[in-house]
């Protein structure tokens, strides 16, 4: 799930999402914002602390916790206040929705030692805000094959982005 929206300097952008609970018990959830990035291996890394260039300070969450009724839904609102004078850029953040309490506490027993492991989950909703017309400028640099660990050459498309926002490719490589 993601939001891809546009805003202008000095503007306010309000958004909402619906959160469904399929369980037979009400769910108490915590909502917060996170900065994120991709590692060199293409894995997501989340940051609670503000990262350089973060726009999370522009975001106002409706409330930090909410309760979603059993087999019901709740609407959750947030807004982004873009500062006056903000340049054309992409504001990128993650809305993190997670259980207020661990869902389960399985016990691992080994040699008479018991360890309790709380289990919880997080749903991340990416928010991309194109400010003042920010947009990607994607260019296919090459079509090639790449070696991957222990596998034969795999077809690959090398793409560069000289724009000021993220871009997504769509299609099939044959």
C-alpha positions in Angstrom: 0.0 0.0 0.0 1.2 3.5 -0.8 0.1 7.1 -1.3 1.5 8.9 -4.3 0.2 12.5 -4.0 1.2 16.1 -5.0 1.4 19.3 -3.0 2.8 22.8 -3.3 5.0 24.9 -1.0 2.9 26.5 1.8 0.1 24.0 1.2 -1.7 21.5 3.4 -2.5 18.1 2.2 -4.9 15.8 4.1 -5.2 12.1 3.5 -6.9 9.2 5.2 -6.7 5.4 5.1 -9.0 2.7 6.3 -7.7 0.1 8.6 -9.6 -3.2 8.8 -9.6 -5.8 11.6 -10.7 -9.3 10.6 -10.1 -10.7 14.1 -12.9 -11.6 16.6 -11.3 -9.2 19.1 -10.7 -5.4 18.9 -7.2 -4.4 18.0 -5.3 -1.6 19.6 -2.8 -0.1 17.2 0.1 2.4 17.4 0.7 4.6 14.4 3.9 6.5 13.8 6.1 7.8 11.0 9.5 6.4 10.0 12.2 7.4 7.6 13.4 4.6 5.4 15.9 3.7 2.8 17.1 0.8 0.8 20.4 -1.0 1.7 22.9 -1.9 -1.0 21.2 -5.4 -1.1 17.8 -3.8 -1.8 16.4 -4.4 1.7 14.3 -1.9 3.5 15.9 -0.2 6.6 13.7 1.8 8.9 14.8 4.7 11.1 12.9 6.1 14.2 15.3 9.1 14.3 14.9 11.9 11.8 17.3 11.4 8.9 18.9 14.3 7.0 16.4 15.8 4.6 13.5 14.1 6.4 10.1 15.7 5.9 8.5 13.8 8.8 8.3 17.1 10.8 5.8 18.3 8.3 3.4 15.4 9.2 0.6 15.6 11.7 -1.0 12.3 12.7 -4.6 12.2 13.9 -3.6 10.4 17.0 -0.8 8.0 18.1 -3.1 5.1 19.0 -6.4 3.8 17.7 -8.7 0.9 18.5 -10.2 -1.0 15.6 -13.4 -2.9 16.5 -13.6 -6.7 16.0 -14.5 -7.4 12.4 -14.7 -3.7 11.8 -12.8 -0.8 10.4 -11.5 2.6 11.4 -10.6 5.6 9.3 -7.2 7.2 10.2 -6.3 10.7 9.0 -3.0 12.5 8.6 -1.9 15.7 7.1 1.3 17.2 5.6 2.0 20.9 5.9 4.6 21.8 3.3 6.7 24.8 4.4 6.5 27.9 2.3 9.6 28.1 0.1 10.1 24.3 -0.1 11.9 23.5 -3.3 10.7 21.0 -5.9 11.5 17.7 -4.3 9.9 14.4 -3.1 8.9 14.0 0.5 9.1 10.3 1.4 8.1 8.7 4.6 6.5 5.5 6.0 3.4 5.3 8.1 4.0 2.4 10.5 1.0 0.7 11.9 1.7 -1.9 14.6 0.1 -3.7 17.5 0.2 -1.8 20.8 0.8 -5.1 22.6 2.5 -8.3 21.4 0.0 -10.6 19.7 1.5 -13.8 21.1 4.2 -14.8 23.5 5.5 -18.2 22.5 7.8 -20.0 24.9 10.9 -21.7 23.8 12.2 -24.4 26.1 15.7 -25.9 25.9 17.4 -27.9 28.6 15.1 -26.6 31.3 15.5 -22.9 30.3 12.3 -21.0 29.2 12.5 -17.9 27.0 9.5 -15.9 26.2 9.5 -14.2 22.7 6.9 -11.5 22.2 5.6 -11.4 18.6 4.3 -8.3 16.9 3.8 -7.2 13.3 4.1 -3.9 11.5 2.4 -2.7 8.3 4.2 0.0 6.5 2.4 2.4 4.2 4.7 4.4 2.0 3.9 8.0 1.4 5.4 9.8 -1.6 4.6 13.6 -1.9 5.8 15.3 -5.1 6.3 18.9 -4.1 6.1 21.7 -6.7 6.0 19.3 -9.6 8.8 17.0 -8.6 9.0 14.0 -11.0 11.3 11.2 -12.1 13.3 11.3 -15.3 13.9 7.7 -16.1 16.3 6.5 -18.8 17.2 3.0 -19.8 21.0 2.9 -19.8 21.4 -0.7 -21.0 19.8 -4.1 -21.4 22.2 -6.8 -20.3 22.6 -10.0 -18.3 24.0 -10.2 -14.8 25.5 -13.0 -12.8 23.7 -13.8 -9.5 25.0 -16.0 -6.7 25.1 -19.5 -8.1 22.6 -18.9 -11.0 23.1 -18.5 -14.7 23.2 -15.0 -16.2 19.9 -13.2 -15.6 18.4 -10.6 -17.9 18.5 -7.1 -16.5 17.7 -3.6 -17.4 19.9 -0.8 -16.0 17.9 2.3 -15.4 19.0 5.8 -14.2 16.9 8.5 -12.7 18.0 12.1 -13.1 14.8 13.5 -11.8 13.9 14.7 -8.3 11.3 12.0 -7.4 11.2 8.2 -7.5 9.9 6.4 -10.5 8.5 2.9 -11.1 9.0 0.8 -14.2 6.2 -1.4 -15.4 6.4 -4.1 -18.0 8.0 -7.4 -18.8 11.5 -8.3 -19.8 11.6 -11.0 -22.5 
